[in-house]
Amino acid sequence: MTASAPEPLLELKGVTRSFTVSRGMFSKPARLDAVAGIDLAVHRGEVLGIVGESGCGKSTLARMILGLLPPTSGSITLEGRDITSIPRRELARRMQPVFQDPYSSLNPRRRIAAIVALPLEVQGIGSGEERRARAIEALDKVGLPARFADSYPSQLSGGQRQRVAIARALVTRPQIVICDEPTSALDVSVQSQILNLLMDLRDELGLTYVFISHNLAVVEHIATRVAVMYLGRIAELSTSERLFRAPEHPYTQALLA
């Protein structure tokens, strides 16, 4: 008798997101499906890469997974619970984002320790001193010494700011981190440092990643499985090794070429 497959940590079934687009004064508004009928399962400890060209629906999908945008139809569940039934604070504690641009995602008026501690403040976790201590611990995990705690974002390099964004995502000890183009605003030399850091943190903390990117080389480096998006749909889903060695869908073949 074969053992049944483990329950997915995160599961999407038939997820669609439509927008109404104006076509001018004399035409009826048109319906645009930014995401159209997506089925995906994300398993504990894996890195699911989602790739595709700009405008294919990757970031819309990320916002729906994070609960920032409701699907028009379909369901998204976290450990079998529909995310619409999970209280906002609990969902934010269990799933955290790392966004593309570390320049705009950090408040320039707050010191680094306060930025990293903000999710704890929102969650009402600990005293001010305890939150600062956890923020410094998170900074240490991403390779930033305690002396950065009282700096401002403008005093840091792009790579250091992205480390701060990762520390902020990790401070609530989430299960899943949604990485939306987390290295695309960085120099190539810094990109590899951030990718290696993400892989080390996954091993150390038992994290699960959904890693969204248009950069195939980055996804090949980090992902265990890859979903290729085309016009709001999944064109191909495979293990990273198989997809890069023998892509089946013509669109994936064209992307790799």
C-alpha angles and dihedrals in degrees: 000000000000120000114248117249115263117262111263116252090219125019133184120195122187092334113183131171119191130187129194112235124198115234098189137284098300101040131077115251113265127227115236120195104210088176119022123194101323119186115188138152122200116198128209113275097009130119109226110196118205113197137177143117124291111286096026093116102261097129093042087054091050092052091051092049089052091051092243092118125032118229115246086224139351130050139270117201132188111203089341096310120114106243090226088066094050114093112252094243094049092049091050090050093052099040124038132178133224108198133208102253118052089184096065100029095064122072105242092207097057128077118245096253090051091049092051092044094050096094089053089050091050090048092048091236118159134331123297090265093048091049091051091049091051091047091053089047090052091048089052090053091057093047101260116128121229090257088077091061094091097038124105123237091251089064093059133078121244092260092049091050091052089051087054090051090051091048089052090051092050100044093088090049095239127193095221131034118197107208110195108192090318096173104034095096092051135087115263092249091053093045092066091049091053092046092050089048091052091050092049091049091049090055094042099044102028093241128173117216135202100196117195120193145140089213108095094190090057092048092048088054097051112021128092091191130017132209115197113210123205124175093341096312137094105255095179138001121190145132111290093244094051096042094053093041100044115007112191106193118077090228091054089048090051092048092051091046 
